[in-house]
Amino acid sequence: MAAGSIIAALNPIAFQGGPFTIHWYGVIIASGVVLALILSVVEGKRRGIAEDYFYDYLLWALPIAIICARLYYVTFQWPYYLAHPDEIIAIWDGGIAIYGAIIGGFVTLLIFCHYRHLSAWLMMDVIAPTLIMAQGIGRWGNFMNQEAFGKITTRASLLAQHLPDWIINQMYIGGHYRVPTFLYESLWDLAGFALLMIFRHRHHLFKQGEVFLAYLMWYSVGRFVIEGLRTDSLMLGSTIRISQLLSVVFFCGALVIWIVRRYHKNVPWYMIDSENK
């Protein structure tokens, strides 16, 4: 293929038959959720958490997280949706904010664990690595929708990153090539997943709650940096990127909680002694 040639963007629709349309965005996100559920159930069994708790939690958390993610996005794009109210529920075209989903899922988990008499810290530790994995997978839904992109760049610059043509061509948006920030965040998330999975079972490394806090800090750092490269950020005013602001808040909050809990003698280790024998 010639250096300057352009292939048409990938079709964001996976299947269409009659009145039914299935978008790749939804398929990819659903795939990440299913895989996260499977891995959480496996780890939950090791931690003594019954399988049914994860299914029950997901039945509540998934719709609430989706609603919160959409509300978060619509709130910070309100002038547009005020003029196009019929598009408020059109999540199949993209436009959900992961921080909204995290907040919604977190609050749901606290309430769920309270009524089921479960340790919220332990539950979060089990779920956290699979959550960041699902986030990394979900970014490919943004890829299919040609969203979550960065500043204008050149094809030569993308080729210099050794990206395959099918990614480069999809980054041709609005008459320009764009920095694939979706890819950077996906790789960051998947690296975080790998690290948490590798180190989670190390003896006396994490206390309960610290796997989740490590996830929150890891994700916040990556999101803060990558968000600065994006040109489609949700803004507070004209200068503050909402996701960067939340990243700072979540990182600092997680760090303070980590320090406080680390030196509290009554906080148990995530990996108990008997499991290393």
N, C-alpha and C positions, 0 to 999 in steps of 0.2 A: 504494500500500500504506500502510495506517495506520501511524503511528509505533510503535505498540506491538505490531503483529502480527509473528508469527514463522513463517517457512517452515521445513519440515523440513530436517534436515541432509542434505548430499549423500551419496549411497551410496558407501561406500569400495570396493565391488566393481565392477570394470570389466566382467567377464564371468564367467558361471557356466554350465557345461554338464556334466551328469553329475557325475563325481567331480572335475572340474577347476574351480578357482576362481582367477581372476586379479584381483588387487587393484590399484587405482589407484596405491597406494604403490609397488609393484614396477614398474608400467608407467612411472611418472614417473622413478624412479631409473634404470631401464634406458635411458630416452630420453636422460637427461643423460650417462650413460656412453658411449653410442654417439656422441653429438655431440662429446663430449670426445675420443674416439678419432679421429674424422674430422679435427678441427682439429689434434690432435697430430701426426697423420701428415703433414698439409700442412706444418706448421712443421718437422717433422723432416726432410723432404726439403730444405728450405732450409738446414738445419744439417748436412746430410750424414749423417743417420741413416736407415738403410734401413727401409722400411715394415714389414717382417716383425718387426723388433725390438719394435715397439709391440704387434702382435698377440700375440707370444710373451709379452711382459711382462704384458699384460692377462689372459692365460689363467692366469697364476700369481697376479697381484695381486688380481684381482676376488674369487675365492673366499676368499683369505686375508684381504682387507680386510673382507669381510662377516662372516667368522668372528670376527675380532678386534673388530669393531664390536659384535657381539652379546655376546661374552665380556666386553667392557668394561662394557656395560650391565647384564648379568646379575650381574656381580661386585658392582656397587654397589647392586643391588636383591636381594641374595642372600636375605635373610629371606623375601621374597615367593616367589622361585623355589624355595627349599628346600621351601616348603609346596605349590608347584604345579610340580613337575618336568616335567610333561607340556607345559608352556608354554615351556620353555627354548628350543626351536628354532622357536617360532612368530614368526618375523621378519615374516611377512606382516601381522601385527597391529601392526607398529611395534616400537619398542624397540631401535633400533640407535644407537650413539653415534658421531658423525662423528670424534671424536678417536681412538677405537679404530681406525677405518678408516684414518685418516691415518698412525697409528703403524705399523699392519700393512703398508700400502702402501709406506711409506718404507723399512722394513727389507727388504721384498721387493725393492725397487728397488736397494738397495745390494748385495744378494747377486746379483741378476740382472746388474747392470752389471759386477760383479767377474768373473763367469764368462763374460760376453760381451765383456769388454775394451772397455767403453764408459765414457765420462766420466759419472759419476753426476751431477755438477753440471750438465752440459749437458742431460742427460736430464730432470733435475728442472726446469730452466728452460723446457724445451719443454712439459712437462706442467702446470706450476703454474697458468698462466692458465685452462687448460681444466678443471682440477680445481676451482678456486673457482667457475667457471661451473656445473659439475655440482652442486656443493654448493648453489648458489642455486636451481637447478631442483629439486633433491631436496627442498628445504624444502616444496615444494608437495605432496609425499607426506605430510608431517606435517599439512598443511592438510586433506587428504582424510580422514586418520585422527583429526582433531580432537585433536592433541597439540602439544607444544612451544609452549604458550600462556602468557600472562602473567596478571597479577592480574585480579580482578573489576573490570569497568568498566560503563559504561552504553551503551545504543544511541545516545544523543545524542552521547556522546563519540566513538564510532566514525563516526557520520555527519559530525561536525565535521572528521574527517580525510579526508573526501571519498572514503570507501571505497564500492565498489558493494555492493548488497544481498546478492549471492551470497557475498561474503566476510563481511559482517556476520552473516548468518544462520548461517554455518558456525562463527562464533565464539560461538554460543550453546551453552555446554557445561555440563552439570550444573546447569541451572537459572539460569545467569548468563551474561552477556556477558563475554568475556575479551579482554585486550589481544592483538592479533595479532603476537606476537613472531616467529612464523615468517616473516611478511611483512617485518618490519624486517630480519631476517637475510638473507632472500633478496635484498632490494634492496641491502643492503650488499655481499653477495657479487658480485652482478652488476655493481655499480659498480666493485668491485675488478677484475673480469674486464675491463671496458671500459678502465680505466686501464692495466692491464698490457699489453693488446693495443695500445693507442695508443702507449705509451712504450717498449715492449720493443725496437723497432728503431731508436730514436734513437741516433745515433752517439756512442760513448764515454759512454753514460749508465750502462749496467749492465755489470759484469764477470760472467763466468760464475759462476753460483750466486746472483747477487743478485736475479734475477727470482724465483727460488724463495723467497729470504729475504724479499723484499718482500711476496710472497703471504702468508708465514707471519706477518709482523708485521701486515699489514693485517687478515687474518682474526682474529688474536688480539685486536686492539683492539676490533673489532666484537663478537666473541663475548663478551669480558669485559663490555662495557656491556650488551648485550642479555640475557646470562645473568642479570644482576642484576634484570631485569624479569620473569623467568619464575618460575612457582610449581611447576614439575615437575622442578626440577633434581636431578641426582644429587649426593648430599652425602657429604662426609667428616666424620663426626660430625654435629653438629647445626647448625654455623655455617659451615662451609667448603664452597663450591660447587666441585666437582671441576673443572668446565670453566673456571671463573675462575682457579683455581690453575694449571692447565695453560696457560692463556692467558698468564699472567705469565711462567711458565717459558719457554714457546716464544718470546715476544716478546723477553725479555732475552737468551736464547740466540742467537736470530737476529741481534739487534743487535750482540752481541759478535763473532760470526762475521763479520758484514758488515764491521765496523771492521778486524778482523785481515786479512781477505782483500783489502780495498780497498787497503791500503798494502803488499801483497805484490807485488813487481814481476813475478813469474812467473805471475800469474793473468791469463789472456787476457780480452779484451773479448768480450761476448756478440755484439755486432754488429761484424764485422771490417771494416776500412777498404775493402776491395775491393767490398763490397756497397753502398756509398754512392756509388759512382762512376756 
